[in-house]
Amino acid sequence: MTTRFTAVALLAVGLLAAVPVSAEVIGKADTAFKLIGRNHQVVVEAFDDPKVKGVTCFVSMARKGGLSGTLGLAEETSDASIACRQIGPIVFTAPIDADEEGEEVFQKRQSILFKRLNVVRFLDRKRNTLVYMSYSDKLIDGSPQNSVSAVAMMPWGNKAPGAVKTTK
């Protein structure tokens, strides 16, 4: 009984650890008026890379309004854009996958069933760059719409040669 409980507990912890990070809403803009429910919107959210301290990604995506959008029943479009930036010294807090399949760093539901927005990180060792790609998938057919952003891993602060020094 104890062995079974331990195995279930370890599986649950493993699944929780694999859950991608959540995002913080930065802002939104209404794109179409809806009489009932919220308006159609474009929403900008930010999330920090869970394994790379010093990198934040900003994702903008369309959100349907109306009654179905307000209740979370609408299927969102596959339109999304991503911009990732170095916001501090880059520190790897855990090993990252460096193969051509990449590593999923963010995921957001885009319908009540089967559709998600995904962000995958790739490591371009030759150019010392982290590359982030956003795309949506669906159980049966995904969308070819995607967006990409790259973060060159550079020294942070005034340590870089030729860096501009500021005074307060």
ZADRENTI-333714 format. One record per residue (C-alpha): y, z, x. Coordinates in nm, 3 decimals. Layout:
BEGIN
Y; Z; X
...
REM end
This chain:
BEGIN
0.000; 0.000; 0.000
0.242; 0.091; 0.281
0.169; -0.234; 0.466
0.237; -0.439; 0.153
0.563; -0.249; 0.089
0.670; -0.300; 0.453
0.598; -0.674; 0.434
0.798; -0.708; 0.111
1.087; -0.505; 0.257
1.094; -0.718; 0.573
1.088; -1.038; 0.365
1.377; -0.911; 0.152
1.580; -0.818; 0.461
1.506; -1.158; 0.613
1.620; -1.337; 0.298
1.937; -1.131; 0.282
2.012; -1.207; 0.646
1.967; -1.581; 0.577
2.219; -1.580; 0.293
2.527; -1.776; 0.406
2.863; -1.606; 0.421
3.099; -1.596; 0.127
3.446; -1.746; 0.129
3.788; -1.605; 0.049
4.019; -1.800; -0.183
4.337; -1.895; 0.003
4.506; -2.091; -0.275
4.465; -2.337; -0.558
4.655; -2.614; -0.731
4.613; -2.731; -1.090
4.532; -3.101; -1.121
4.491; -3.141; -1.498
4.586; -2.931; -1.800
4.307; -2.807; -2.026
4.388; -2.664; -2.368
4.085; -2.432; -2.370
3.980; -2.255; -2.051
4.131; -2.287; -1.707
4.285; -2.611; -1.580
4.106; -2.848; -1.341
4.193; -2.733; -0.988
4.163; -2.798; -0.619
4.074; -2.471; -0.449
4.110; -2.388; -0.078
3.872; -2.125; 0.056
3.825; -1.986; 0.408
3.519; -1.845; 0.579
3.453; -1.723; 0.932
3.159; -1.870; 1.119
2.896; -1.593; 1.102
2.771; -1.648; 1.460
3.089; -1.767; 1.632
3.369; -1.510; 1.636
3.707; -1.683; 1.668
3.637; -1.982; 1.440
3.747; -2.007; 1.076
3.678; -2.300; 0.845
3.892; -2.397; 0.548
3.721; -2.591; 0.268
3.904; -2.756; -0.021
3.705; -2.860; -0.327
3.760; -2.974; -0.682
3.684; -2.723; -0.958
3.641; -2.831; -1.318
3.825; -2.642; -1.585
3.793; -2.639; -1.959
3.543; -2.422; -2.138
3.240; -2.533; -1.933
3.422; -2.487; -1.601
3.555; -2.146; -1.701
3.204; -2.032; -1.800
3.052; -2.172; -1.479
2.843; -2.433; -1.661
3.017; -2.749; -1.535
2.874; -2.956; -1.251
3.141; -2.989; -0.985
3.217; -3.319; -0.815
3.098; -3.378; -0.459
3.455; -3.408; -0.330
3.525; -3.159; -0.052
3.721; -3.150; 0.270
3.683; -2.919; 0.571
3.910; -2.815; 0.858
3.785; -2.565; 1.117
4.010; -2.402; 1.376
3.988; -2.170; 1.670
4.179; -1.856; 1.568
4.096; -1.635; 1.866
3.870; -1.611; 2.169
3.536; -1.778; 2.094
3.247; -1.534; 2.123
2.889; -1.616; 2.022
2.758; -1.311; 1.838
2.405; -1.457; 1.810
2.221; -1.760; 1.947
2.308; -2.079; 1.758
2.084; -2.375; 1.681
2.179; -2.662; 1.910
1.949; -2.934; 1.776
2.057; -3.240; 1.582
1.961; -3.078; 1.249
2.243; -2.826; 1.294
2.261; -2.483; 1.138
2.382; -2.402; 0.790
2.679; -2.165; 0.804
2.811; -2.179; 0.447
2.682; -2.267; 0.102
2.842; -2.265; -0.243
2.691; -2.338; -0.583
2.841; -2.645; -0.755
2.641; -2.638; -1.079
2.442; -2.389; -1.278
2.126; -2.546; -1.130
2.034; -2.741; -0.818
2.368; -2.859; -0.671
2.534; -2.698; -0.367
2.815; -2.756; -0.121
2.684; -2.702; 0.233
2.854; -2.663; 0.569
2.643; -2.725; 0.878
2.742; -2.647; 1.238
2.641; -2.868; 1.531
2.692; -2.799; 1.901
2.813; -3.093; 2.113
2.731; -2.959; 2.459
2.859; -3.271; 2.637
3.209; -3.224; 2.493
3.197; -2.841; 2.470
3.274; -2.869; 2.099
3.154; -2.715; 1.774
3.130; -2.972; 1.493
3.124; -2.869; 1.127
3.015; -3.105; 0.848
3.047; -3.043; 0.475
2.836; -3.227; 0.217
2.682; -3.164; -0.121
2.319; -3.191; -0.218
2.126; -3.196; -0.540
1.757; -3.145; -0.616
1.698; -3.513; -0.696
1.985; -3.701; -0.532
2.264; -3.583; -0.308
2.597; -3.745; -0.237
2.695; -3.941; 0.073
3.046; -3.793; 0.048
3.110; -3.569; 0.345
3.381; -3.435; 0.570
3.377; -3.332; 0.935
3.587; -3.108; 1.159
3.556; -3.024; 1.528
3.662; -2.721; 1.732
3.694; -2.773; 2.108
3.592; -2.447; 2.274
3.896; -2.366; 2.488
4.027; -2.053; 2.660
4.239; -1.843; 2.427
4.587; -1.711; 2.491
4.804; -1.779; 2.793
4.509; -1.805; 3.032
4.482; -2.184; 3.000
4.649; -2.386; 3.275
4.985; -2.514; 3.158
4.986; -2.288; 2.854
5.320; -2.227; 2.692
5.433; -1.865; 2.733
5.622; -1.709; 2.446
5.854; -1.413; 2.443
5.925; -1.180; 2.158
REM end
